[in-house]
Amino acid sequence: MIVFAVQDIIKDPPFTKLDMVSCRNVLIYFDAELQKKVIPLFHYSLKPGGILFLGSSETIGDHAGMFSVVDRKWKIFKARGALAIPAAPFEKRTTAPPERGAGPEPPPALMKSQEVSMVESAGKTIMDHYAPLL
């Protein structure tokens, strides 16, 4: 079973007992301190032996003890053992988020509607492809 969900990996509690976490080209937008806090959360989220799939420019950094390398080129790692719940992973953000570009941000209501339409669009695509024709 595959579950698609909108989740803020910085603020929301992690899903747990996952077989795979694919986080491609997200960590490159985080500073080093935040990356060091997110990788243990990914490990905590995975079942022992679960797979972490990172982007080509991303790394597990100082957390090599948590993962074994499955494929170095494709940045695929396997979770080793189980860890305790990470302690207070996000007490305080120390750096400002990256600039989004010139111009004002869209109103929150518009941003929320874009998120919903992305989720609805993904759901429709999956249903069109995998649901039996009636």
Summary of the structure (lengths in Angstrom):
residues: 134
radius of gyration: 17.1
end to end distance: 21.6
largest distance: 53.3
contacts: 276
relative contact order: 0.16
helix: 32%
strand: 18%
